[in-house]
Amino acid sequence: MGILNVTPDSFSDGGSYSALEFALSHAEQMIADGVDIIDIGGESTRPGIPPVPLDEELRRVMPVIYALRDCGKPLSIDTYKPEVMREALIAEVDMINDINGFRAPGAIDAVRDSAAGLCIMHMQGEPQTMQQQPSYGDVVAEVIAFLQERVGALEAAGVRHERICIDPGFGFGKSVGHNYDLLRNTRSLIDTLDLPLLAGMSRKSMIGAITGKPLDQRLAGSLGAALAAAAQGAMIIRVHDVAETVDALNVWQAGMAGDGVKTIYKNT
Ligand code: 7PJ
C-alpha cells in the first residue's frame, strides 16, 4: 500500500505544480514502482497537528479519487469522517482505512452497505494528544480486545468478515516499547482475530528510535520493519517508499519460499 498524501505540506508550492497535479504524478510513480493499493489521505494525523475541516478534506481528496478511479489499482481512503467515507464510496473507492476504527457516530452506517474493504485501526486517545502519555497494562491484549470489539460492531451491523482487515496502529497512542511489543506479536494478532493485518510503520518515530535517524533517513529502518511484519504474516504494508519496499519484499519472498507471503504464512 502506497501512501498518497494530499495535504498542503506534502508538496512544494514554489513551482508550477498544484496539489492535484503533484498527487497524480506521485500516484503515477507509485504505479510504475509496483504499488498494489493507493491510500489517499487529506488530513495529516501526525501528533499535534490540528484536524482538517470536512469541506477542506473533501476538496483535497475527492478530485484525486475521481482522477485515479480508472488507474487500474485499488484505491483506499484514509479518513475517520463518515461524510468523507460516503463521498468516497459514491466515487467507488475500494477500501476505507479508518485510523479511528469506525467509532465516529455514523461511520458504520456510512460503510455497511458498500462492498469496500474496511481497515480497522487501533488508536489510544486522539491524534492531537495521543503521544503525551500512552498507557497500557498489557498493550497486546488491549489492542486485541479493542480490535475484537470493533470487528464485532461492524459484523453486528451486517458487514461480512471478509471485508475487514485489522491494524495495531503503530505510533497512535503508543510508546516505542508498545510499538515493538505489537510488532513482535503480529502473528498472534492475526491468529487471534483471524483477519488480514495491515502494518504502517514507514518512517515513524519507532524507526527513528532504533536507528537514531531523522525522518528523511529512515528508509532502511522502515524496510527492516516491513520485513519483520511480513515475516509474521502481515498482508498489507503501508509505506512511502514503494519501489524499495517492493524490491525488499520480492527478494525476501524469493529467499523464503518463492511462492508469496500468503503461502508462507499458511505453511508456517
Ligand atoms: C497509519 C494510517 C497506519 C493505517 C497513518 C503516518 C501517519 N492508516 N494512517 N495505519 N498511519 N491503517 O503515516 O505516519 O499506521 S498517517
Residues whose N, C-alpha, C, O or C-beta is under 5 A from the ligand:
A	BS01	7PJ	T45 N97 C119 M121 D167 G169 F170 G200 S202
